[in-house]
């Protein structure tokens, strides 16, 4: 009898320990899974927020390297259709036009639409000028005359505008280009479209 009692008590104790162990294990795992799931959700949310902030930063930038590359690709495809070949301002060495003007150094000595609106080099598109130039391209026409076509891609009041100068003497005067391909593609690139 004593033996049966000890056996019964031992069995109940072992069974209790097993149930207690299972009971603790299950809620702990469930809790861990919930925390893990919650952490994953937070990580995904934070990652999404970072991407959204990055996207909004990129879209709020007027000009960047990616847009500059897209403009170069457009010019390189478009120019041959016009029978032209353009030299791009590399950010260091002035572009020298056939008429003797050096861009961007001489931008301050030029006019825009015949007015004295300021124009200058501002690679981000945000600067202190009325026209903040982000890219310059020049094509010197063949022959002895000082003929050239120079494009200044700029932002005026935060809006993209493609300017052109073809002056051969006197003060160079930038005007919005009448070339619809150039104007619309610059606007498309600048506006991330």
C-alpha positions in Angstrom: 0.0 0.0 0.0 2.8 2.3 0.9 4.4 1.5 -2.4 1.2 2.3 -4.3 0.9 5.7 -2.5 4.5 6.6 -3.3 4.1 5.5 -6.9 0.9 7.6 -7.2 2.5 10.6 -5.6 5.6 10.3 -7.8 3.4 9.9 -10.9 1.4 13.0 -10.0 4.5 15.0 -9.3 6.1 14.0 -12.6 2.9 14.7 -14.5 2.5 18.1 -12.7 6.1 19.0 -13.7 5.5 18.0 -17.3 2.3 20.0 -17.5 3.9 23.0 -15.8 6.8 22.8 -18.3 4.4 22.6 -21.2 2.3 25.4 -19.9 5.3 27.7 -19.5 6.8 26.8 -22.8 3.8 27.4 -24.9 2.9 30.9 -23.7 6.6 31.9 -23.7 6.9 30.8 -27.3 3.6 32.4 -28.3 4.8 35.6 -26.6 8.2 35.4 -28.4 6.4 34.8 -31.7 4.2 37.8 -31.0 7.2 40.0 -30.1 9.1 38.7 -33.1 6.2 39.4 -35.4 5.8 42.8 -33.9 9.5 43.5 -34.4 9.3 42.4 -38.0 6.3 44.8 -38.5 8.2 47.6 -36.9 11.3 46.9 -39.1 9.1 46.8 -42.2 7.3 50.0 -41.2 10.6 51.8 -40.4 12.1 50.5 -43.7 9.0 51.8 -45.6 9.3 55.1 -43.9 13.0 55.4 -44.8 12.2 54.5 -48.4 9.4 57.1 -48.5 11.6 59.7 -46.9 14.3 58.9 -49.5 11.8 59.0 -52.3 10.4 62.3 -51.1 13.9 63.7 -50.7 14.8 62.6 -54.2 11.6 64.0 -55.7 12.0 67.3 -53.8 15.5 67.7 -55.2 15.5 70.0 -58.2 18.6 68.3 -59.8 20.8 65.4 -59.0 23.3 63.0 -60.7 20.6 60.7 -61.9 18.8 63.5 -63.7 22.0 64.9 -65.1 22.8 61.4 -66.5 19.3 61.2 -68.1 19.8 64.6 -69.7 23.2 63.5 -71.1 21.6 60.4 -72.6 18.9 62.5 -74.1 21.3 65.0 -75.7 23.5 62.2 -77.0 20.6 60.6 -78.7 18.9 63.8 -79.9 22.0 65.8 -81.2 22.8 63.4 -84.1 19.2 63.7 -85.3 19.9 67.4 -85.7 23.3 66.7 -87.4 25.1 68.2 -84.3 27.5 67.1 -81.6 27.4 68.8 -78.2 30.2 69.2 -75.6 29.0 69.2 -72.0 30.4 71.4 -69.2 32.2 68.9 -67.0 31.9 70.9 -63.8 35.5 72.0 -63.9 36.7 73.3 -67.3 34.8 76.1 -68.9 33.0 75.5 -72.1 34.5 77.8 -74.7 32.1 78.8 -77.5 33.2 79.7 -81.0 32.3 83.3 -80.2 34.8 83.4 -77.4 32.5 83.2 -74.4 33.5 80.8 -71.5 30.7 79.1 -69.6 29.9 79.1 -66.8 32.5 81.8 -65.9 30.9 84.4 -68.2 27.3 83.7 -67.3 27.2 86.8 -65.2 28.0 88.9 -68.3 25.0 87.7 -70.2 21.3 88.6 -70.2 18.1 86.5 -70.1 15.4 87.7 -72.5 17.2 91.0 -72.8 16.8 91.7 -69.1 19.4 91.9 -66.3 18.0 88.8 -64.5 20.8 87.1 -62.8 22.0 83.8 -64.2 24.7 81.5 -62.7 26.0 78.0 -62.1 24.0 76.2 -59.3 24.4 72.4 -59.8 21.6 71.6 -57.4 19.1 73.9 -59.1 18.8 75.9 -55.9 20.9 79.1 -55.8 20.8 82.8 -55.4 20.2 83.5 -59.1 17.0 84.2 -61.0 18.1 81.4 -63.3 20.1 78.6 -61.6 21.9 76.7 -64.2 22.4 72.9 -63.7 23.8 71.8 -67.1 25.5 73.5 -70.1 26.0 72.1 -73.6 27.7 73.7 -76.5 27.8 73.0 -80.3 30.1 75.1 -82.5 28.9 75.1 -86.0 31.4 74.2 -88.7 32.9 77.0 -90.8 34.7 80.3 -90.0 31.8 82.2 -88.5 31.5 82.4 -84.8 28.3 80.5 -84.8 27.3 78.2 -82.0 24.3 76.8 -80.1 24.7 76.8 -76.4 22.1 75.4 -74.1 21.8 76.3 -70.4 19.4 74.0 -68.5 18.2 76.0 -65.5 15.5 76.5 -62.8 13.7 79.8 -62.6 11.4 80.1 -59.6 11.8 76.4 -59.1 10.6 75.5 -62.6 12.7 73.9 -65.3 13.6 76.1 -68.3 15.8 75.2 -71.2 17.6 78.4 -72.4 19.6 78.8 -75.6 22.1 81.3 -76.8 23.3 81.7 -80.4 24.8 85.2 -80.1 27.8 85.8 -82.4 28.7 89.3 -81.2 27.6 91.7 -78.5 26.2 90.6 -75.1 25.0 87.0 -75.2 21.3 86.8 -74.5 19.6 83.6 -73.3 16.1 82.9 -74.4 13.8 79.9 -73.8 14.5 77.4 -76.6 11.9 77.0 -79.3 13.0 73.4 -79.8 10.1 71.5 -78.3 12.1 68.2 -78.0 14.8 69.9 -75.8 12.3 71.9 -73.7 9.9 69.0 -73.1 12.6 66.4 -72.3 14.3 68.7 -69.8 11.0 69.3 -68.1 10.2 65.6 -68.1 13.6 64.7 -66.6 13.5 67.6 -64.0 10.0 66.5 -62.9 10.8 62.8 -62.7 8.4 61.8 -65.4 
